[in-house]
Amino acid sequence: MDYGDIGQQYTEERNEALIASQRALAQQTLEITGTCHNPRCEDDCGPKPFCDAKCRDEYDNLKKRRS
């Protein structure tokens, strides 16, 4: 086994771990409260956690900045 094989094996293991962690995050569901979970939006969303895709993306970006 040479350095290239070792590097490829490490990369594949790391990618699998990252994919698994992203899938776990995606499966977490937000409680539906009737209002948008995006703190910059105070609209009523009804039976959805976000008003639209734009609010969801903004929420994800804000969450990433805090981490």
ChimeraX attribute file (.defattr): number of C-alpha atoms within 10 A of each C-alpha:
attribute: neighborCount
match mode: 1-to-1
recipient: residues
	/A:1	5
	/A:2	6
	/A:3	8
	/A:4	9
	/A:5	10
	/A:6	10
	/A:7	11
	/A:8	11
	/A:9	12
	/A:10	12
	/A:11	12
	/A:12	11
	/A:13	11
	/A:14	12
	/A:15	12
	/A:16	12
	/A:17	12
	/A:18	12
	/A:19	11
	/A:20	12
	/A:21	11
	/A:22	11
	/A:23	11
	/A:24	10
	/A:25	10
	/A:26	9
	/A:27	8
	/A:28	8
	/A:29	8
	/A:30	10
	/A:31	9
	/A:32	14
	/A:33	14
	/A:34	15
	/A:35	18
	/A:36	22
	/A:37	22
	/A:38	20
	/A:39	11
	/A:40	11
	/A:41	14
	/A:42	11
	/A:43	13
	/A:44	15
	/A:45	16
	/A:46	13
	/A:47	11
	/A:48	16
	/A:49	20
	/A:50	24
	/A:51	20
	/A:52	11
	/A:53	9
	/A:54	11
	/A:55	18
	/A:56	16
	/A:57	13
	/A:58	15
	/A:59	18
	/A:60	12
	/A:61	11
	/A:62	14
	/A:63	11
	/A:64	9
	/A:65	7
	/A:66	6
	/A:67	5
